[in-house]
Amino acid sequence: MDDLREKNLMPGQMLARGVCRLLLEYDFVSIEEFMPERGKRVDVMALGPKGEIWVIECKSSRADFTSDAKWEGYLEWCDRYFWAVDADFPTDLLPDGTGLIIADAYDAEIIRMGPESKLAAARRTALTRRFARHAGLRLQGLRDPVL
């Protein structure tokens, strides 16, 4: 993990990396630090092969979790919601009725599947378009970082 720290990745970003690797095994593509609407920023949003949308919030410590009062506002932007934490995190702090992923910088495992709450079709369409534009801009930025 030292090579990732050298790249200045914060603990939550390292968790997100492992989560994104796991999601790919489920055939989900993902983007990090995505804003579904102004004022909301999710750590990871994933788009599945059938258009399903998952949100994953990465919490690196008890303090990180207890300082986040916005998470319930993310529920209306996904079909399933998950917390991603490391193996040492006190998972009894996490709310019932949410998914749980144990992760590190290299891998992750779904421990508890988040309950499904289907998005409305219009919101899914708008969110999928926003997701695609965000991903395209990120890719273009990698190709031409001076933009």
Protein Blocks (a to p, Z undefined) as FASTA:
>chain_A
ZZmmmnopafklmmmmmmmmmmmmnopacdehiafbghiacfbdcddfkopacdddddfb
fklmmmpmklmmmmmmcfbdcddddfklcfklpcghiacddddfkbccdfbdcddddddf
klmmmmmmmmmmmmmmmmmmmmmmmZZ
